[in-house]
Amino acid sequence: MKTNDVLRKIVRESGRSAISISQEIGRRPNYVSSLLHSGSIPSCETFATIAAACGAELQVVKDGEVMVLDGWDTDKE
């Protein structure tokens, strides 16, 4: 599955708007929507951060070992 197709699927299945996800990860309100419509591919860290905001996780599996990518810290204190 192509990266942009996965991104579109996790956003759609999260039941959240692209605007609310963008705001949660500290980006401009149209950031996620722009990714979905332009076909741009975010970095692995940004993808993992969007996935987490959608209730998903980005994993790498090698020789049966599952490694979860954390993304970047979205806490703003």
All heavy atoms as a GROMACS GRO file, in nm:
protein
  581
    1MET      N    1   0.086  -0.118   0.000
    1MET     CA    2   0.000   0.000   0.000
    1MET      C    3   0.090   0.123   0.000
    1MET      O    4   0.188   0.128   0.072
    1MET     CB    5  -0.091  -0.005   0.124
    1MET     CG    6  -0.194   0.105   0.130
    1MET     SD    7  -0.306   0.087   0.273
    1MET     CE    8  -0.443   0.007   0.195
    2LYS      N    9   0.055   0.221  -0.078
    2LYS     CA   10   0.132   0.345  -0.087
    2LYS      C   11   0.115   0.428   0.041
    2LYS      O   12   0.011   0.424   0.106
    2LYS     CB   13   0.085   0.430  -0.206
    2LYS     CG   14   0.101   0.362  -0.338
    2LYS     CD   15   0.241   0.371  -0.386
    2LYS     CE   16   0.251   0.315  -0.526
    2LYS     NZ   17   0.384   0.292  -0.568
    3THR      N   18   0.220   0.502   0.075
    3THR     CA   19   0.221   0.582   0.198
    3THR      C   20   0.101   0.675   0.206
    3THR      O   21   0.034   0.682   0.310
    3THR     CB   22   0.351   0.664   0.207
    3THR    OG1   23   0.462   0.575   0.198
    3THR    CG2   24   0.358   0.742   0.335
    4ASN      N   25   0.070   0.744   0.098
    4ASN     CA   26  -0.041   0.839   0.101
    4ASN      C   27  -0.175   0.768   0.118
    4ASN      O   28  -0.265   0.820   0.184
    4ASN     CB   29  -0.040   0.927  -0.024
    4ASN     CG   30  -0.118   1.054  -0.003
    4ASN    OD1   31  -0.236   1.059  -0.034
    4ASN    ND2   32  -0.053   1.156   0.050
    5ASP      N   33  -0.186   0.646   0.063
    5ASP     CA   34  -0.309   0.568   0.082
    5ASP      C   35  -0.326   0.527   0.228
    5ASP      O   36  -0.437   0.530   0.280
    5ASP     CB   37  -0.308   0.444  -0.008
    5ASP     CG   38  -0.313   0.477  -0.156
    5ASP    OD1   39  -0.364   0.586  -0.191
    5ASP    OD2   40  -0.266   0.395  -0.235
    6VAL      N   41  -0.216   0.490   0.293
    6VAL     CA   42  -0.221   0.454   0.435
    6VAL      C   43  -0.262   0.575   0.518
    6VAL      O   44  -0.348   0.567   0.606
    6VAL     CB   45  -0.087   0.397   0.484
    6VAL    CG1   46  -0.087   0.377   0.635
    6VAL    CG2   47  -0.054   0.267   0.412
    7LEU      N   48  -0.200   0.689   0.488
    7LEU     CA   49  -0.231   0.812   0.560
    7LEU      C   50  -0.379   0.847   0.545
    7LEU      O   51  -0.448   0.874   0.644
    7LEU     CB   52  -0.142   0.926   0.509
    7LEU     CG   53  -0.152   1.059   0.581
    7LEU    CD1   54  -0.110   1.044   0.726
    7LEU    CD2   55  -0.064   1.162   0.511
    8ARG      N   56  -0.428   0.841   0.424
    8ARG     CA   57  -0.570   0.871   0.398
    8ARG      C   58  -0.660   0.775   0.476
    8ARG      O   59  -0.759   0.816   0.538
    8ARG     CB   60  -0.597   0.861   0.248
    8ARG     CG   61  -0.737   0.897   0.208
    8ARG     CD   62  -0.756   0.903   0.057
    8ARG     NE   63  -0.704   1.032   0.009
    8ARG     CZ   64  -0.590   1.048  -0.060
    8ARG    NH1   65  -0.517   0.945  -0.092
    8ARG    NH2   66  -0.551   1.167  -0.098
    9LYS      N   67  -0.625   0.647   0.478
    9LYS     CA   68  -0.706   0.545   0.547
    9LYS      C   69  -0.708   0.568   0.698
    9LYS      O   70  -0.815   0.564   0.759
    9LYS     CB   71  -0.650   0.406   0.516
    9LYS     CG   72  -0.722   0.292   0.583
    9LYS     CD   73  -0.661   0.159   0.540
    9LYS     CE   74  -0.716   0.040   0.614
    9LYS     NZ   75  -0.858   0.019   0.600
   10ILE      N   76  -0.592   0.594   0.759
   10ILE     CA   77  -0.592   0.610   0.905
   10ILE      C   78  -0.663   0.739   0.948
   10ILE      O   79  -0.728   0.741   1.052
   10ILE     CB   80  -0.451   0.600   0.968
   10ILE    CG1   81  -0.359   0.711   0.921
   10ILE    CG2   82  -0.392   0.462   0.945
   10ILE    CD1   83  -0.225   0.717   0.993
   11VAL      N   84  -0.652   0.843   0.867
   11VAL     CA   85  -0.724   0.968   0.898
   11VAL      C   86  -0.874   0.943   0.886
   11VAL      O   87  -0.950   0.977   0.976
   11VAL     CB   88  -0.677   1.084   0.807
   11VAL    CG1   89  -0.770   1.204   0.820
   11VAL    CG2   90  -0.534   1.124   0.840
   12ARG      N   91  -0.916   0.882   0.777
   12ARG     CA   92  -1.059   0.856   0.756
   12ARG      C   93  -1.115   0.766   0.867
   12ARG      O   94  -1.220   0.796   0.924
   12ARG     CB   95  -1.081   0.791   0.618
   12ARG     CG   96  -1.227   0.764   0.586
   12ARG     CD   97  -1.248   0.699   0.450
   12ARG     NE   98  -1.181   0.569   0.441
   12ARG     CZ   99  -1.079   0.541   0.360
   12ARG    NH1  100  -1.031   0.633   0.279
   12ARG    NH2  101  -1.026   0.421   0.358
   13GLU      N  102  -1.043   0.659   0.900
   13GLU     CA  103  -1.094   0.565   0.999
   13GLU      C  104  -1.084   0.615   1.143
   13GLU      O  105  -1.145   0.559   1.233
   13GLU     CB  106  -1.023   0.430   0.984
   13GLU     CG  107  -1.063   0.360   0.857
   13GLU     CD  108  -0.997   0.224   0.837
   13GLU    OE1  109  -0.916   0.182   0.923
   13GLU    OE2  110  -1.027   0.161   0.735
   14SER      N  111  -1.009   0.724   1.163
   14SER     CA  112  -1.000   0.782   1.298
   14SER      C  113  -1.130   0.851   1.338
   14SER      O  114  -1.157   0.870   1.456
   14SER     CB  115  -0.885   0.882   1.307
   14SER     OG  116  -0.917   1.004   1.242
   15GLY      N  117  -1.209   0.890   1.236
   15GLY     CA  118  -1.333   0.962   1.264
   15GLY      C  119  -1.311   1.108   1.299
   15GLY      O  120  -1.404   1.178   1.337
   16ARG      N  121  -1.187   1.153   1.284
   16ARG     CA  122  -1.152   1.291   1.317
   16ARG      C  123  -1.132   1.372   1.189
   16ARG      O  124  -1.102   1.316   1.084
   16ARG     CB  125  -1.022   1.295   1.398
   16ARG     CG  126  -1.036   1.220   1.530
   16ARG     CD  127  -0.912   1.228   1.611
   16ARG     NE  128  -0.884   1.369   1.641
   16ARG     CZ  129  -0.768   1.413   1.685
   16ARG    NH1  130  -0.668   1.330   1.704
   16ARG    NH2  131  -0.750   1.540   1.711
   17SER      N  132  -1.142   1.502   1.202
   17SER     CA  133  -1.116   1.586   1.086
   17SER      C  134  -0.966   1.608   1.069
   17SER      O  135  -0.889   1.601   1.166
   17SER     CB  136  -1.185   1.722   1.102
   17SER     OG  137  -1.119   1.799   1.202
   18ALA      N  138  -0.927   1.632   0.947
   18ALA     CA  139  -0.786   1.662   0.919
   18ALA      C  140  -0.743   1.788   0.995
   18ALA      O  141  -0.629   1.797   1.042
   18ALA     CB  142  -0.765   1.680   0.769
   19ILE      N  143  -0.835   1.882   1.013
   19ILE     CA  144  -0.804   2.005   1.087
   19ILE      C  145  -0.772   1.974   1.232
   19ILE      O  146  -0.672   2.023   1.286
   19ILE     CB  147  -0.920   2.106   1.077
   19ILE    CG1  148  -0.933   2.159   0.934
   19ILE    CG2  149  -0.903   2.220   1.176
   19ILE    CD1  150  -1.055   2.244   0.909
   20SER      N  151  -0.854   1.890   1.297
   20SER     CA  152  -0.829   1.860   1.439
   20SER      C  153  -0.698   1.783   1.457
   20SER      O  154  -0.626   1.805   1.555
   20SER     CB  155  -0.946   1.784   1.501
   20SER     OG  156  -0.954   1.652   1.454
   21ILE      N  157  -0.666   1.695   1.364
   21ILE     CA  158  -0.539   1.622   1.371
   21ILE      C  159  -0.422   1.718   1.353
   21ILE      O  160  -0.325   1.713   1.429
   21ILE     CB  161  -0.535   1.508   1.267
   21ILE    CG1  162  -0.642   1.404   1.300
   21ILE    CG2  163  -0.397   1.444   1.262
   21ILE    CD1  164  -0.671   1.307   1.188
   22SER      N  165  -0.433   1.807   1.256
   22SER     CA  166  -0.327   1.906   1.232
   22SER      C  167  -0.303   1.990   1.356
   22SER      O  168  -0.188   2.014   1.396
   22SER     CB  169  -0.366   1.999   1.116
   22SER     OG  170  -0.376   1.929   0.996
   23GLN      N  171  -0.412   2.034   1.419
   23GLN     CA  172  -0.399   2.117   1.539
   23GLN      C  173  -0.338   2.038   1.654
   23GLN      O  174  -0.254   2.089   1.727
   23GLN     CB  175  -0.534   2.174   1.577
   23GLN     CG  176  -0.581   2.278   1.478
   23GLN     CD  177  -0.723   2.325   1.500
   23GLN    OE1  178  -0.809   2.250   1.548
   23GLN    NE2  179  -0.748   2.449   1.465
   24GLU      N  180  -0.377   1.911   1.669
   24GLU     CA  181  -0.322   1.829   1.777
   24GLU      C  182  -0.171   1.812   1.764
   24GLU      O  183  -0.099   1.809   1.862
   24GLU     CB  184  -0.387   1.691   1.782
   24GLU     CG  185  -0.331   1.605   1.894
   24GLU     CD  186  -0.398   1.471   1.906
   24GLU    OE1  187  -0.521   1.461   1.881
   24GLU    OE2  188  -0.329   1.376   1.943
   25ILE      N  189  -0.123   1.801   1.641
   25ILE     CA  190   0.021   1.780   1.622
   25ILE      C  191   0.098   1.912   1.609
   25ILE      O  192   0.217   1.911   1.582
   25ILE     CB  193   0.050   1.686   1.504
   25ILE    CG1  194   0.013   1.748   1.370
   25ILE    CG2  195  -0.018   1.551   1.525
   25ILE    CD1  196   0.062   1.673   1.249
   26GLY      N  197   0.028   2.022   1.628
   26GLY     CA  198   0.095   2.152   1.631
   26GLY      C  199   0.128   2.211   1.496
   26GLY      O  200   0.218   2.293   1.484
   27ARG      N  201   0.054   2.170   1.395
   27ARG     CA  202   0.075   2.224   1.260
   27ARG      C  203  -0.038   2.317   1.222
   27ARG      O  204  -0.140   2.324   1.290
   27ARG     CB  205   0.084   2.109   1.158
   27ARG     CG  206   0.201   2.014   1.180
   27ARG     CD  207   0.333   2.085   1.148
   27ARG     NE  208   0.446   1.996   1.162
   27ARG     CZ  209   0.524   1.959   1.062
   27ARG    NH1  210   0.504   2.003   0.940
   27ARG    NH2  211   0.627   1.880   1.086
   28ARG      N  212  -0.022   2.387   1.112
   28ARG     CA  213  -0.128   2.476   1.064
   28ARG      C  214  -0.253   2.392   1.034
   28ARG      O  215  -0.242   2.272   1.004
   28ARG     CB  216  -0.082   2.556   0.943
   28ARG     CG  217  -0.052   2.474   0.822
   28ARG     CD  218   0.012   2.558   0.711
   28ARG     NE  219   0.024   2.480   0.590
   28ARG     CZ  220   0.118   2.390   0.567
   28ARG    NH1  221   0.210   2.365   0.657
   28ARG    NH2  222   0.120   2.322   0.453
   29PRO      N  223  -0.371   2.452   1.045
   29PRO     CA  224  -0.496   2.375   1.033
   29PRO      C  225  -0.512   2.294   0.904
   29PRO      O  226  -0.575   2.189   0.905
   29PRO     CB  227  -0.605   2.482   1.042
   29PRO     CG  228  -0.542   2.592   1.120
   29PRO     CD  229  -0.396   2.592   1.080
   30ASN      N  230  -0.452   2.337   0.795
   30ASN     CA  231  -0.470   2.264   0.669
   30ASN      C  232  -0.354   2.168   0.638
   30ASN      O  233  -0.349   2.113   0.529
   30ASN     CB  234  -0.491   2.362   0.554
   30ASN     CG  235  -0.368   2.446   0.526
   30ASN    OD1  236  -0.282   2.464   0.612
   30ASN    ND2  237  -0.360   2.500   0.407
   31TYR      N  238  -0.265   2.144   0.734
   31TYR     CA  239  -0.145   2.063   0.708
   31TYR      C  240  -0.180   1.921   0.662
   31TYR      O  241  -0.135   1.876   0.556
   31TYR     CB  242  -0.056   2.058   0.832
   31TYR     CG  243   0.066   1.972   0.812
   31TYR    CD1  244   0.173   2.018   0.736
   31TYR    CD2  245   0.075   1.845   0.866
   31TYR    CE1  246   0.284   1.941   0.715
   31TYR    CE2  247   0.187   1.766   0.846
   31TYR     CZ  248   0.291   1.814   0.770
   31TYR     OH  249   0.402   1.736   0.748
   32VAL      N  250  -0.259   1.848   0.740
   32VAL     CA  251  -0.291   1.709   0.705
   32VAL      C  252  -0.372   1.704   0.576
   32VAL      O  253  -0.347   1.622   0.489
   32VAL     CB  254  -0.364   1.638   0.822
   32VAL    CG1  255  -0.417   1.502   0.779
   32VAL    CG2  256  -0.269   1.622   0.941
   33SER      N  257  -0.467   1.793   0.562
   33SER     CA  258  -0.547   1.799   0.439
   33SER      C  259  -0.457   1.822   0.317
   33SER      O  260  -0.477   1.759   0.212
   33SER     CB  261  -0.652   1.909   0.450
   33SER     OG  262  -0.731   1.913   0.334
   34SER      N  263  -0.360   1.910   0.331
   34SER     CA  264  -0.267   1.936   0.221
   34SER      C  265  -0.187   1.812   0.184
   34SER      O  266  -0.167   1.783   0.066
   34SER     CB  267  -0.169   2.049   0.257
   34SER     OG  268  -0.237   2.171   0.269
   35LEU      N  269  -0.143   1.737   0.286
   35LEU     CA  270  -0.072   1.612   0.259
   35LEU      C  271  -0.159   1.515   0.181
   35LEU      O  272  -0.114   1.453   0.083
   35LEU     CB  273  -0.028   1.544   0.390
   35LEU     CG  274   0.088   1.602   0.466
   35LEU    CD1  275   0.106   1.527   0.598
   35LEU    CD2  276   0.216   1.597   0.385
   36LEU      N  277  -0.284   1.503   0.223
   36LEU     CA  278  -0.375   1.409   0.159
   36LEU      C  279  -0.406   1.446   0.014
   36LEU      O  280  -0.416   1.358  -0.070
   36LEU     CB  281  -0.506   1.400   0.239
   36LEU     CG  282  -0.495   1.344   0.380
   36LEU    CD1  283  -0.629   1.353   0.450
   36LEU    CD2  284  -0.444   1.201   0.378
   37HIS      N  285  -0.419   1.573  -0.013
   37HIS     CA  286  -0.457   1.617  -0.147
   37HIS      C  287  -0.340   1.638  -0.242
   37HIS      O  288  -0.355   1.625  -0.362
   37HIS     CB  289  -0.543   1.743  -0.138
   37HIS     CG  290  -0.677   1.715  -0.080
   37HIS    ND1  291  -0.704   1.730   0.055
   37HIS    CD2  292  -0.791   1.668  -0.135
   37HIS    CE1  293  -0.829   1.696   0.078
   37HIS    NE2  294  -0.884   1.657  -0.035
   38SER      N  295  -0.223   1.666  -0.187
   38SER     CA  296  -0.108   1.693  -0.274
   38SER      C  297  -0.029   1.567  -0.306
   38SER      O  298   0.047   1.565  -0.402
   38SER     CB  299  -0.013   1.794  -0.207
   38SER     OG  300   0.053   1.733  -0.097
   39GLY      N  301  -0.047   1.465  -0.224
   39GLY     CA  302   0.030   1.343  -0.244
   39GLY      C  303   0.170   1.351  -0.185
   39GLY      O  304   0.251   1.262  -0.205
   40SER      N  305   0.197   1.459  -0.110
   40SER     CA  306   0.328   1.473  -0.046
   40SER      C  307   0.343   1.366   0.061
   40SER      O  308   0.245   1.324   0.123
   40SER     CB  309   0.341   1.610   0.020
   40SER     OG  310   0.336   1.711  -0.076
   41ILE      N  311   0.466   1.324   0.082
   41ILE     CA  312   0.495   1.221   0.181
   41ILE      C  313   0.567   1.285   0.299
   41ILE      O  314   0.674   1.344   0.283
   41ILE     CB  315   0.584   1.110   0.121
   41ILE    CG1  316   0.525   1.055  -0.008
   41ILE    CG2  317   0.610   1.000   0.223
   41ILE    CD1  318   0.389   0.993   0.005
   42PRO      N  319   0.509   1.274   0.420
   42PRO     CA  320   0.577   1.331   0.537
   42PRO      C  321   0.696   1.246   0.579
   42PRO      O  322   0.708   1.130   0.538
   42PRO     CB  323   0.468   1.328   0.644
   42PRO     CG  324   0.381   1.212   0.605
   42PRO     CD  325   0.383   1.210   0.454
   43SER      N  326   0.782   1.302   0.662
   43SER     CA  327   0.893   1.225   0.717
   43SER      C  328   0.836   1.111   0.802
   43SER      O  329   0.718   1.114   0.842
   43SER     CB  330   0.982   1.314   0.804
   43SER     OG  331   0.913   1.351   0.923
   44CYS      N  332   0.918   1.013   0.833
   44CYS     CA  333   0.873   0.902   0.918
   44CYS      C  334   0.827   0.952   1.054
   44CYS      O  335   0.725   0.906   1.106
   44CYS     CB  336   0.985   0.800   0.937
   44CYS     SG  337   1.012   0.698   0.793
   45GLU      N  338   0.899   1.048   1.111
   45GLU     CA  339   0.860   1.102   1.242
   45GLU      C  340   0.725   1.172   1.235
   45GLU      O  341   0.641   1.153   1.323
   45GLU     CB  342   0.965   1.198   1.295
   45GLU     CG  343   1.084   1.128   1.355
   45GLU     CD  344   1.175   1.224   1.428
   45GLU    OE1  345   1.200   1.335   1.378
   45GLU    OE2  346   1.220   1.186   1.537
   46THR      N  347   0.704   1.250   1.132
   46THR     CA  348   0.577   1.320   1.117
   46THR      C  349   0.465   1.219   1.090
   46THR      O  350   0.356   1.229   1.147
   46THR     CB  351   0.584   1.424   1.005
   46THR    OG1  352   0.685   1.520   1.038
   46THR    CG2  353   0.451   1.495   0.986
   47PHE      N  354   0.492   1.119   1.007
   47PHE     CA  355   0.392   1.015   0.979
   47PHE      C  356   0.355   0.944   1.109
   47PHE      O  357   0.236   0.921   1.136
   47PHE     CB  358   0.448   0.916   0.877
   47PHE     CG  359   0.342   0.828   0.816
   47PHE    CD1  360   0.299   0.850   0.687
   47PHE    CD2  361   0.287   0.724   0.888
   47PHE    CE1  362   0.202   0.768   0.630
   47PHE    CE2  363   0.189   0.642   0.832
   47PHE     CZ  364   0.148   0.664   0.702
   48ALA      N  365   0.453   0.909   1.191
   48ALA     CA  366   0.427   0.841   1.318
   48ALA      C  367   0.346   0.929   1.412
   48ALA      O  368   0.258   0.880   1.485
   48ALA     CB  369   0.558   0.799   1.384
   49THR      N  370   0.371   1.059   1.409
   49THR     CA  371   0.298   1.153   1.494
   49THR      C  372   0.152   1.163   1.449
   49THR      O  373   0.061   1.162   1.532
   49THR     CB  374   0.366   1.291   1.491
   49THR    OG1  375   0.501   1.276   1.534
   49THR    CG2  376   0.295   1.390   1.583
   50ILE      N  377   0.130   1.170   1.319
   50ILE     CA  378  -0.007   1.174   1.266
   50ILE      C  379  -0.077   1.042   1.298
   50ILE      O  380  -0.193   1.042   1.341
   50ILE     CB  381  -0.006   1.201   1.114
   50ILE    CG1  382   0.045   1.342   1.084
   50ILE    CG2  383  -0.146   1.180   1.054
   50ILE    CD1  384   0.075   1.368   0.937
   51ALA      N  385  -0.008   0.931   1.281
   51ALA     CA  386  -0.066   0.800   1.312
   51ALA      C  387  -0.112   0.795   1.458
   51ALA      O  388  -0.223   0.750   1.487
   51ALA     CB  389   0.034   0.689   1.282
   52ALA      N  390  -0.027   0.842   1.549
   52ALA     CA  391  -0.062   0.841   1.691
   52ALA      C  392  -0.186   0.926   1.717
   52ALA      O  393  -0.274   0.887   1.795
   52ALA     CB  394   0.055   0.889   1.775
   53ALA      N  395  -0.195   1.041   1.652
   53ALA     CA  396  -0.312   1.128   1.668
   53ALA      C  397  -0.439   1.061   1.615
   53ALA      O  398  -0.549   1.094   1.658
   53ALA     CB  399  -0.289   1.262   1.597
   54CYS      N  400  -0.422   0.965   1.525
   54CYS     CA  401  -0.535   0.892   1.468
   54CYS      C  402  -0.564   0.762   1.542
   54CYS      O  403  -0.651   0.684   1.503
   54CYS     CB  404  -0.507   0.860   1.321
   54CYS     SG  405  -0.502   1.004   1.214
   55GLY      N  406  -0.488   0.736   1.648
   55GLY     CA  407  -0.507   0.613   1.724
   55GLY      C  408  -0.438   0.493   1.662
   55GLY      O  409  -0.475   0.379   1.688
   56ALA      N  410  -0.338   0.518   1.579
   56ALA     CA  411  -0.263   0.410   1.512
   56ALA      C  412  -0.116   0.423   1.550
   56ALA      O  413  -0.078   0.514   1.623
   56ALA     CB  414  -0.281   0.420   1.360
   57GLU      N  415  -0.035   0.330   1.502
   57GLU     CA  416   0.109   0.341   1.525
   57GLU      C  417   0.183   0.295   1.402
   57GLU      O  418   0.134   0.213   1.324
   57GLU     CB  419   0.154   0.263   1.648
   57GLU     CG  420   0.130   0.115   1.641
   57GLU     CD  421   0.164   0.043   1.771
   57GLU    OE1  422   0.170   0.106   1.878
   57GLU    OE2  423   0.183  -0.080   1.765
   58LEU      N  424   0.301   0.350   1.384
   58LEU     CA  425   0.387   0.314   1.272
   58LEU      C  426   0.490   0.215   1.324
   58LEU      O  427   0.556   0.241   1.424
   58LEU     CB  428   0.455   0.441   1.217
   58LEU     CG  429   0.532   0.428   1.088
   58LEU    CD1  430   0.443   0.378   0.975
   58LEU    CD2  431   0.591   0.563   1.049
   59GLN      N  432   0.500   0.099   1.256
   59GLN     CA  433   0.589  -0.006   1.301
   59GLN      C  434   0.686  -0.047   1.191
   59GLN      O  435   0.651  -0.042   1.073
   59GLN     CB  436   0.511  -0.132   1.341
   59GLN     CG  437   0.413  -0.114   1.452
   59GLN     CD  438   0.340  -0.243   1.483
   59GLN    OE1  439   0.353  -0.344   1.414
   59GLN    NE2  440   0.262  -0.241   1.590
   60VAL      N  441   0.803  -0.093   1.234
   60VAL     CA  442   0.898  -0.159   1.146
   60VAL      C  443   0.917  -0.298   1.203
   60VAL      O  444   0.937  -0.314   1.324
   60VAL     CB  445   1.033  -0.084   1.142
   60VAL    CG1  446   1.135  -0.160   1.062
   60VAL    CG2  447   1.014   0.057   1.087
   61VAL      N  448   0.909  -0.399   1.118
   61VAL     CA  449   0.924  -0.537   1.164
   61VAL      C  450   1.043  -0.598   1.090
   61VAL      O  451   1.049  -0.597   0.968
   61VAL     CB  452   0.797  -0.621   1.136
   61VAL    CG1  453   0.814  -0.763   1.184
   61VAL    CG2  454   0.675  -0.556   1.198
   62LYS      N  455   1.138  -0.650   1.169
   62LYS     CA  456   1.254  -0.717   1.112
   62LYS      C  457   1.280  -0.843   1.191
   62LYS      O  458   1.293  -0.839   1.313
   62LYS     CB  459   1.378  -0.628   1.115
   62LYS     CG  460   1.502  -0.700   1.063
   62LYS     CD  461   1.604  -0.605   1.012
   62LYS     CE  462   1.728  -0.665   0.956
   62LYS     NZ  463   1.739  -0.804   0.932
   63ASP      N  464   1.286  -0.955   1.121
   63ASP     CA  465   1.312  -1.084   1.185
   63ASP      C  466   1.221  -1.108   1.305
   63ASP      O  467   1.264  -1.157   1.409
   63ASP     CB  468   1.458  -1.094   1.228
   63ASP     CG  469   1.555  -1.084   1.111
   63ASP    OD1  470   1.519  -1.128   1.000
   63ASP    OD2  471   1.666  -1.030   1.130
   64GLY      N  472   1.096  -1.070   1.292
   64GLY     CA  473   0.998  -1.091   1.398
   64GLY      C  474   1.000  -0.987   1.509
   64GLY      O  475   0.914  -0.988   1.595
   65GLU      N  476   1.098  -0.899   1.508
   65GLU     CA  477   1.104  -0.793   1.610
   65GLU      C  478   1.023  -0.674   1.562
   65GLU      O  479   1.045  -0.623   1.451
   65GLU     CB  480   1.248  -0.749   1.636
   65GLU     CG  481   1.258  -0.639   1.740
   65GLU     CD  482   1.400  -0.587   1.760
   65GLU    OE1  483   1.492  -0.634   1.693
   65GLU    OE2  484   1.415  -0.497   1.843
   66VAL      N  485   0.930  -0.629   1.644
   66VAL     CA  486   0.845  -0.514   1.611
   66VAL      C  487   0.901  -0.392   1.681
   66VAL      O  488   0.917  -0.390   1.803
   66VAL     CB  489   0.699  -0.538   1.655
   66VAL    CG1  490   0.614  -0.416   1.626
   66VAL    CG2  491   0.643  -0.662   1.588
   67MET      N  492   0.931  -0.290   1.602
   67MET     CA  493   0.980  -0.163   1.655
   67MET      C  494   0.878  -0.055   1.621
   67MET      O  495   0.841  -0.039   1.506
   67MET     CB  496   1.116  -0.130   1.594
   67MET     CG  497   1.223  -0.234   1.627
   67MET     SD  498   1.367  -0.222   1.520
   67MET     CE  499   1.316  -0.328   1.384
   68VAL      N  500   0.831   0.015   1.724
   68VAL     CA  501   0.730   0.118   1.706
   68VAL      C  502   0.798   0.254   1.699
   68VAL      O  503   0.876   0.290   1.787
   68VAL     CB  504   0.627   0.116   1.822
   68VAL    CG1  505   0.525   0.228   1.806
   68VAL    CG2  506   0.557  -0.019   1.828
   69LEU      N  507   0.768   0.330   1.594
   69LEU     CA  508   0.822   0.465   1.580
   69LEU      C  509   0.734   0.560   1.660
   69LEU      O  510   0.611   0.559   1.645
   69LEU     CB  511   0.825   0.508   1.434
   69LEU     CG  512   0.937   0.444   1.351
   69LEU    CD1  513   0.905   0.300   1.318
   69LEU    CD2  514   0.961   0.524   1.228
   70ASP      N  515   0.796   0.639   1.746
   70ASP     CA  516   0.723   0.726   1.837
   70ASP      C  517   0.678   0.857   1.776
   70ASP      O  518   0.585   0.919   1.823
   70ASP     CB  519   0.808   0.758   1.961
   70ASP     CG  520   0.832   0.634   2.045
   70ASP    OD1  521   0.748   0.545   2.048
   70ASP    OD2  522   0.937   0.629   2.109
   71GLY      N  523   0.747   0.906   1.676
   71GLY     CA  524   0.716   1.039   1.626
   71GLY      C  525   0.779   1.144   1.715
   71GLY      O  526   0.867   1.114   1.796
   72TRP      N  527   0.736   1.267   1.702
   72TRP     CA  528   0.792   1.374   1.781
   72TRP      C  529   0.694   1.418   1.888
   72TRP      O  530   0.576   1.389   1.880
   72TRP     CB  531   0.840   1.491   1.695
   72TRP     CG  532   0.756   1.521   1.574
   72TRP    CD1  533   0.771   1.470   1.449
   72TRP    CD2  534   0.645   1.611   1.564
   72TRP    NE1  535   0.677   1.521   1.364
   72TRP    CE2  536   0.599   1.608   1.432
   72TRP    CE3  537   0.581   1.693   1.656
   72TRP    CZ2  538   0.490   1.684   1.388
   72TRP    CZ3  539   0.473   1.768   1.612
   72TRP    CH2  540   0.430   1.763   1.480
   73ASP      N  541   0.746   1.484   1.987
   73ASP     CA  542   0.667   1.525   2.104
   73ASP      C  543   0.574   1.639   2.065
   73ASP      O  544   0.617   1.744   2.018
   73ASP     CB  545   0.761   1.569   2.216
   73ASP     CG  546   0.690   1.593   2.347
   73ASP    OD1  547   0.568   1.565   2.356
   73ASP    OD2  548   0.757   1.638   2.440
   74THR      N  549   0.444   1.618   2.087
   74THR     CA  550   0.346   1.721   2.051
   74THR      C  551   0.299   1.801   2.173
   74THR      O  552   0.215   1.888   2.160
   74THR     CB  553   0.222   1.660   1.982
   74THR    OG1  554   0.163   1.564   2.069
   74THR    CG2  555   0.260   1.595   1.852
   75ASP      N  556   0.354   1.770   2.291
   75ASP     CA  557   0.314   1.844   2.411
   75ASP      C  558   0.364   1.987   2.403
   75ASP      O  559   0.480   2.012   2.371
   75ASP     CB  560   0.371   1.779   2.539
   75ASP     CG  561   0.304   1.646   2.568
   75ASP    OD1  562   0.190   1.626   2.522
   75ASP    OD2  563   0.365   1.563   2.635
   76LYS      N  564   0.275   2.078   2.434
   76LYS     CA  565   0.311   2.221   2.433
   76LYS      C  566   0.279   2.279   2.567
   76LYS      O  567   0.167   2.314   2.595
   76LYS     CB  568   0.234   2.294   2.325
   76LYS     CG  569   0.269   2.250   2.189
   76LYS     CD  570   0.188   2.329   2.091
   76LYS     CE  571   0.216   2.275   1.954
   76LYS     NZ  572   0.104   2.248   1.877
   77GLU      N  573   0.377   2.286   2.650
   77GLU     CA  574   0.354   2.340   2.784
   77GLU      C  575   0.425   2.471   2.800
   77GLU      O  576   0.518   2.504   2.738
   77GLU     CB  577   0.402   2.241   2.889
   77GLU     CG  578   0.318   2.114   2.884
   77GLU     CD  579   0.356   2.018   2.994
   77GLU    OE1  580   0.384   2.064   3.106
   77GLU    OE2  581   0.356   1.900   2.968
   0.00000   0.00000   0.00000
